[in-house]
Amino acid sequence: MLNAQQSAPAFSVVDENNALVSLAGFKGDKNLVLYFYPKDDTPGCTIEANQFTQYIDEFSALDTVVYGVSKDNCVSHIDFINKFALQVGLLADTDGKLCDAYGVWQEKEKKGVKKMGIVRSTFVIDKDGVIRYAEYGVVAEGHAQLILDVVKKL
């Protein structure tokens, strides 16, 4: 698991438009919020995406870009964005390498059944590529406001 003050693991993965997004592209220019979520268009994931969208102008004013990350593909991401008029970018980690690098692919248990899945997690990465905030096991409701408050202190 990753912690604050560690260098963020490098990555290159496509967004919903199949455009390559990499950590290196933000260094020296923008802060980055990466929030990992289990699946497009599910209740908690929709709450979280809508709340990040609600604050997107405030994040932008603080030189911060917000990306959601799941293992869903680009088509699923575009459908999710269009259905809810989301204003956050979504990264398609279909091979799971980004989830592995950030330690969010973990064993989860629901109703006594254990299986691997994405643990809802968020990382705030500063312009130098350093993790300034890391949280695993995020509760979706109200999380975007908490992350905005973290970014305001950068």
Backbone hydrogen bonds, N-H to C=O, Kabsch-Sander energy under -0.5 kcal/mol:
donor,donor_aa,acceptor,acceptor_aa,energy
5,Q,131,I,-3.8
6,Q,3,N,-1.4
8,A,129,G,-3.1
13,V,21,V,-2.6
15,D,19,A,-2.2
16,E,90,L,-0.8
18,N,15,D,-2.3
21,V,13,V,-2.9
23,L,11,F,-1.6
25,G,22,S,-1.0
26,F,23,L,-2.1
27,K,23,L,-0.8
28,G,127,K,-3.8
29,D,26,F,-2.3
30,K,26,F,-2.5
31,N,63,D,-3.3
32,L,125,I,-3.0
33,V,65,V,-2.9
34,L,32,L,-0.6
34,L,123,F,-2.6
35,Y,33,V,-0.6
35,Y,67,Y,-2.6
36,F,34,L,-0.5
36,F,121,S,-3.3
37,Y,69,V,-2.5
42,T,39,K,-0.8
46,T,42,T,-2.6
47,I,43,P,-2.2
48,E,44,G,-2.3
49,A,45,C,-2.4
50,N,46,T,-2.6
51,Q,47,I,-2.2
52,F,48,E,-2.4
53,T,49,A,-2.2
54,Q,50,N,-2.0
55,Y,51,Q,-1.1
56,I,53,T,-1.4
59,F,55,Y,-2.3
60,S,56,I,-2.6
61,A,57,D,-2.1
62,L,58,E,-0.9
62,L,59,F,-0.9
63,D,60,S,-1.8
64,T,59,F,-1.8
65,V,31,N,-2.4
67,Y,33,V,-2.9
68,G,89,G,-2.7
69,V,35,Y,-2.5
70,S,91,L,-1.7
77,H,73,N,-2.3
78,I,74,C,-2.7
79,D,75,V,-2.3
80,F,76,S,-2.3
81,I,77,H,-2.8
82,N,78,I,-2.8
83,K,79,D,-2.5
84,F,80,F,-1.6
85,A,81,I,-0.9
86,L,81,I,-1.8
89,G,66,V,-1.5
91,L,68,G,-3.4
92,A,14,V,-2.9
93,D,70,S,-2.6
93,D,91,L,-1.0
94,T,92,A,-1.4
96,G,93,D,-1.4
100,D,96,G,-2.4
101,A,97,K,-2.4
102,Y,98,L,-1.8
103,G,100,D,-1.1
104,V,99,C,-2.2
105,W,99,C,-0.8
106,Q,104,V,-1.0
106,Q,117,G,-2.6
108,K,115,K,-3.6
110,K,113,V,-2.3
113,V,110,K,-1.8
114,K,112,G,-0.5
115,K,108,K,-2.7
117,G,106,Q,-2.3
119,V,104,V,-2.9
120,R,118,I,-0.6
121,S,36,F,-1.3
122,T,135,E,-2.3
123,F,34,L,-2.5
124,V,133,Y,-2.5
125,I,32,L,-3.4
125,I,123,F,-0.6
126,D,130,V,-2.8
129,G,126,D,-2.2
131,I,6,Q,-3.1
132,R,124,V,-3.5
133,Y,124,V,-1.3
135,E,122,T,-2.2
137,G,120,R,-1.1
138,V,120,R,-2.7
140,A,138,V,-0.5
143,H,140,A,-1.9
146,L,142,G,-1.5
147,I,143,H,-2.5
148,L,144,A,-2.4
149,D,145,Q,-2.2
150,V,146,L,-1.8
151,V,147,I,-2.5
152,K,148,L,-2.1
153,K,149,D,-0.7
153,K,150,V,-1.1
154,L,151,V,-1.7
